[in-house]
Amino acid sequence: MLAGLPAQPDPLIGRDGELELTLDLLPRPEVRLLTLVGPAGTGKTRLGLEVAARLAGDFPDGSHFIDLAPVTDPTLLAGAIAQAIDIREERTRPQLDVLADQLADRRVLLVLDNFEQLLSAAPQLSKLLQQCPAVKLLVTSRSPLRLRWEHVVPVPPLAVPDLTSLPDREALA
């Protein structure tokens, strides 16, 4: 595991264009929120993890992967992020405020995976970005978030090989 990111057992395959584009966009100062958008099963999560691992050195306060698949209630978004990055809950203040206070001066990358069921919580990300100028968000979703700072990278299904022009068995081996 690399600083809050799960280890990947296999190399990323077939996403050179999307990887290059994302690695070019995310470090730019004007890119605060980058969303990898595509249908289920296209490799958005794997692409996001590869990007986060390669850019880990750009975020001295860490890169963190937050799996939002089990979170279906938009009011629990801030708590899910806080729990994943080990920020304690304060019962006297909204969790989003606590999270923003803790991240305000940190240079971190948050990889928010499976955001599609929490689209109504997207405005919370705007608030977080407003209050935390050094935080960057890399989001995977089936739909864009439609927020002011959002940049979208489409992740379409991989092309199917042309079965009529496959290399011979020796070349494949």
Secondary structure, DSSP 8 states (H G I E B T S, - for coil): -BTTB---SS---S-HHHHHHHHHHTTSTT--EEEEE--TTSSHHHHHHHHHHHTGGG-TT-EEEEE-TT---GGGHHHHHHHHTT----TTS-HHHHHHHHHTT---EEEEE-GGGGGGGHHHHHHHHHH-TT-EEEEEESS----TTEEEEE--------GGG---HHHH-
